[in-house]
Amino acid sequence: MSAVMQQNNQQVFRWVTFRLADEIYGINVMQVQEVLRMTDVAPVPGAPHFVMGIINLRGNVVTVLDTRKLLDLATSDITDSSRIMIIESGKVTVGLLVDSVAEVVNIALSDIDPPPSVGNDEGSRYIQGVYSSDQQILILIDLNKLINEENRDSIGMF
């Protein structure tokens, strides 16, 4: 199924939503390969602070990133709701540790607002856009920026 649909002559994108702290984020559904329950993550000595370690995923070694650290959020304990989202950005496949995964939502392109201006580019550099509904604000992540070249080089070590 495509991540982009047509609805009433509008482009509609599909987003996998997940929670970090008290916020809800979204990643393009086409970049999410699967969602795993928390498993043993082998630490890698000398890895960057946002790299939790590596896991064996059906014979493939996958680097797992602590998404909270990557986004400069406060750390939290791993719970029964914690998940590892296996995502693909470019040719890089990594796992992202998130507090929980919620659902897949359809959002019309016209309903997505540009990233907020927070006085500098640092605060919104990973944000592709924002969707606001009556119940919540959904922060849409640009994976290509989140897993940028600097981070790709660090991940490529493993």
FENKAHU-V986768 format. One record per pair of residues at least 12 apart in sequence whose C-alpha atoms are under 8 Angstrom apart, sorted by the first residue. I is the first residue (numbers start at 0). J is the second residue. D is the distance in whole Angstrom. If there is no record, write none. Layout:
# FENKAHU-V986768
i: (I:I)
j: (J:J)
d: (D:D)
This chain:
# FENKAHU-V986768
i: (1:2:2:2:2:9:9:9:10:10:10:11:11:11:11:12:12:12:12:12:13:13:13:13:13:13:14:14:14:14:14:14:14:15:15:15:15:15:15:15:15:16:16:16:16:16:17:17:17:17:17:17:18:18:18:18:18:19:19:19:19:20:20:20:22:22:22:23:23:23:23:24:24:24:24:25:25:25:25:26:26:26:26:28:30:30:30:31:31:31:31:32:32:32:32:33:33:33:34:34:34:34:35:35:35:35:36:36:36:36:37:37:37:37:38:39:40:40:40:40:41:41:46:47:48:49:49:49:49:49:50:50:50:50:50:51:51:51:52:61:61:61:62:62:62:62:62:63:63:63:63:63:64:64:64:64:65:65:65:66:66:66:67:67:69:77:78:80:80:80:81:81:81:81:81:82:82:82:82:82:83:83:83:84:84:88:88:88:89:91:106:110:110:111:111:111:111:112:112:112:113:113:113:114:114:114:114:115:115:124:125:125:125:125:125:126:126:126:126:127:127:127:128)
j: (29:14:27:28:29:107:108:109:107:108:109:105:106:107:108:27:105:106:107:108:27:28:103:104:105:106:26:27:28:103:104:105:106:27:28:31:100:101:102:103:104:100:101:102:103:104:97:98:99:100:101:102:97:98:99:100:101:67:97:98:99:72:73:98:136:137:138:135:136:137:138:137:138:139:140:137:138:139:140:139:140:141:142:103:86:87:88:84:85:86:87:84:85:86:87:84:85:86:82:83:84:85:82:83:84:85:80:81:82:83:79:81:82:83:54:54:52:53:54:63:53:54:153:153:68:64:65:66:68:69:62:63:64:65:154:63:64:65:64:92:93:94:92:93:94:154:157:83:93:94:95:96:93:94:95:96:95:96:97:95:96:97:96:97:145:98:98:98:99:100:96:97:98:99:100:96:97:98:99:100:95:96:97:96:97:142:143:146:143:151:130:130:131:128:129:130:131:128:129:130:127:128:129:126:127:128:129:128:129:144:140:141:142:144:145:138:139:140:141:139:140:141:140)
d: (7:8:7:6:6:6:7:7:6:6:8:6:5:4:6:8:6:5:6:7:6:6:7:6:5:6:5:5:5:5:5:6:8:6:5:8:8:7:6:4:7:6:5:5:6:7:7:7:6:4:5:8:6:5:5:6:7:7:6:5:7:8:8:7:8:8:8:8:7:5:6:5:5:6:7:7:6:5:6:6:6:7:7:7:5:5:7:7:6:4:6:8:5:5:7:6:5:7:7:6:4:6:6:5:6:8:8:7:5:6:8:6:5:6:8:7:6:5:5:8:5:6:7:7:7:6:5:7:5:5:7:6:5:6:8:6:5:6:7:7:6:7:8:5:6:7:7:8:6:4:6:7:7:6:5:6:6:5:8:6:6:6:8:8:8:7:8:6:5:8:7:6:4:5:8:6:5:6:6:7:5:5:6:7:7:6:6:7:7:7:8:6:8:6:6:5:8:5:5:6:7:5:6:6:6:5:6:8:8:7:6:5:7:5:5:7:6:5:6:5:5:5:7)
